[in-house]
Each structure stands twice: as structure tokens, then as C-alpha cells.
Amino acid sequence: MTRSQRAVRWLQPGLVVKRWVLTSGLGLMMALLGAAVWADLKPIYWILETLSWFLGTITTVLPREITGPLVLIIGTGLVLWGQSRSFGAIQQALAPDKDTVLVDALRTQSRLNRGPNIVAIGGGTGLATLLSGLKRYSSHITAIVTVADDGGSSGRLRRELGVLPPGDIRNCLAALSTEEPLLTRLFQYRFTAGSGLEGHSFGNLFLSALTAITGNLETAITASSRVLAVQGQVVPATNVDVRLWAELENGDRIEGESNIGHARSPIVRLGCLPERPPALPRALEAIASADLILLGPGSLYTSLLPNLLVPELVSAIGRSRAPRLYICNLMTQPGETDELDVRGHLRAIEAQLASLGIDQRLFSAVLAQDDLEASPLVEHYRSRGAEPVACNAENLRRDGYDVTQAPLQGARPTATLRHDSRSLALAVMRFYRSHRRDRDQ
């Protein structure tokens, strides 16, 4: 794009720059006028006499037909040159190493600031994938993240340091980061060697250290958000050290999030110790002001339902007038959601709510993948015990659900069957815009 084309883009509405430039010019004129009045108008007389003499002199050398356009062009050129150098200096100060033109950055930020208030509830890689796509549409995003993880690096830090598990929170911070990619990669870096370090990620250690310094995980997340220039906010579902348990269909009871994901019998009930953990005020405030509330994607019993064990969160969602959308996984998870279709996932959510005495459907709208075509990748997943999550949209609609199906895996071939962040976010925003149009009609 040429410099002249970029200059024209400054005239487009919504940048919130032109009004302040004009305000500054008006303020300068008023300040000069005030100074002249204070000096008994003598400076104005001097300026008029000087200007009259100068114009009379110059027009005797060059005709008015030449002098006028020439002075106009020179003046306009000086204004444009000065503004260009000013905006260039601002961009150099704000983003010296970035290739984004300042006018494009301002237009993008203006669009994001007009985006809806979105609350996304979940955990694991599914929530991070959703957030990395949603940040293209809004800067008002709140991720409410489960803190029930007790495996891997998070579990070790939880046991050894007594901190809340930072892994899912780290993934969400990285997904919403707008800082340099190198800094985000550093935050996600996982040590592959070293006594005591192997298996830990740098971000988990960073959050754990900040928790020890600041006294709580919430403050540590706020500080990390500033470092990573996070677009939105990440909030733990609770600040209580909760431990999950599950009752199985065969009567067994297992404890620990890492064990629940490998249950040998279907799960019939999920709970936690201590019971009824409190929610953080920031999470409740975000839900109260939300324009859209999302649950998923993610592991049903270990990433999504643990958030619904916090009664205050459930009550806040029930009071909200925002559209609420459940995003279903692409594939079943062996040992957790074997043989469950979309309706089975919804039944599990409703059973969890019923155990809290909630008899209303919190999520009556569902977003599911279009039928996956047979492929070597699907067969590979089947060989490992996973199946595509079937969606009988007609039956679901008869049961009163608002069903949306879309190609959530994306168009490009991938090595894994996971949601594509852009395709997923696009489908979510289409759902939101459709509901907003229906509400406004």
C-alpha cells in the first residue's frame, strides 16, 4: 500500500484520532486569541499589518493566480509532513520492531474495543484454542478456568509448593497474549532435562513464583497479564484448593482429576472436596456483564464440569440474559466420554446441574462439528478408542435445543483432530450475531 493510500485511511471514521487533532488545533487558536485579548488586541493588529504587507509584497512579484495555489500547496504539504512524522514517532515509540502500520493498528483496536463482552468457561487446550480465535473479534474476553488439575507439571507444583495448578491458566494467558511471539514461546517452554526441572514449563514456574511473591494466584495472573499484554482477563473458577471425585456406574469412586480421565466405567456423578467452593468476584462480575457465555470445548468431566461445581458461577450464569452456547468436542475421549453423542454430553451437563438443585437448562444452544468424513486420521483415532461425536440435530431441535453445525476442524489438513481456532471463533461469532439480530428485531 502506498503512502498516499495510507494517508487517505486516516480519514476513515472510528479511529478516534481526527477529533483530537481538530480539538488540539481549536485549542491552540483559542489560546492565541486569549493571549491577544489579554494584550489589548495589539498582537492581532501587528499580525494583520505584517500579513497585509507580506501579501502585498508577494503578489507584486507573482500574480494572485499563482501565489494562492502555491502557498496552499506548501501549507498543506507542511501539515501532512508534520502529521506523518508525528505518527511515525509515536509508532516508533510504541512498537519499534513491529511491521504493523499505526493506522491499521488503531483501526484494529477500535474494532476490538467495540466487540462483545465474552465469557468463556472451561480449561485445557480446548479453551486456549477458542481464546486464540476469539481475540480477533473482541478485546473484552474473560476466561474462567478450572483449577482442579492434579497431573503433570501443575500437579507436581500443587503438591510440592501448595499453589493452585497453573497449567490451564498459563495456556489461556498465552492464547490471549498480544506480545512478541518469542515471549509467548518462552512462557510455554517446557524443560526436557534437568534434575527437578524436567517436565515443568517456564510459565508454570513463573506463575508459581509470582503466587509466592504476591500472596495469591489472582494477583500473579494480573501481573503476568501485563507482561504478556493479554487481551482480556483470565480468572480462576475458585481460589480454593479443590480435589475432584467421581462415582462410576459400577459403584466405584475414584479421586483426582488425572484418574477420572481414565475411568474404567461410565461416570454417573462428579463432585469435589471441599464442597461448594466460592467463586471469585471478578468471575461473577464478568458473567453479569456478559453479552455471550460459552462452555467448552474441552474434556467434559475434567475441564468443563468442574467449573459447574462452583454454585455461585452456576447461579450467575442462570441469572444472565446473554445467549449461552455449549461447544461440543469433535471426538470422544477414551475413559471419559466413550460412546457419548452430543445429546449424551448435554445430559451429563444437565445431570451435574441437577445435583446442585438446578432444574433449568443453562445451555440450550449447542455448536457441533459437521459430520466428519472417513479418513486415515479418523481411522487412526478409532484405533485408539476415540470416535467422532455424533450429532442428531433433528432430534435435538425436537427436544428444544438450538443446534448449529459447522466445519470446526478447519479446511486445511492437520495431523490431529482438533478444533481450528479461526473456524471455531467464526462459528461462535456467527451464532452471536444471529442472536443479536433476532433480539433487535
Buried (B, 14 or more C-beta within 10 A) or exposed (E): EEEEEBBEBBEEEEBEBEEEEEEEEEEEEEEEEEEBEEEEEEBBEEEEEEEEEEBEEBEEEEEEEEBEEEEEEEEEEEEBEEBBEEBEEEBEEEEEEEEEBBBEBBBEBBBBEEBBBBBBBBBBBBBBBBBBBBBBBBBBBBBBBBBBBBBBBBBBBBEEBEBBBBBBBBBBBBBBBBBBEEBBEBBBEBBEEEEEEEBBBBBBBBBBEBBEEBEBBBEBBBBBBEBBEBBBBBBBBBBBBBBBBBBBEEEEEBBBBBBBBEBEBBBEBBBBEEEEBBBBEBBBEBBBEBBBBBBBBBBBBBBBBBBBBBBBBBBBBBEBEBBBBBBBBBBBBBBBBBEBBBBBBBEBBBBBBEEBEBEEBBBBBBBBBEEBEEEEBBEEBEEEEBBBBBBBBEEBEEEEBBBBBBBBBBEEEEEEBBBBBBBBBBBBBEBBEEBBEEEEE
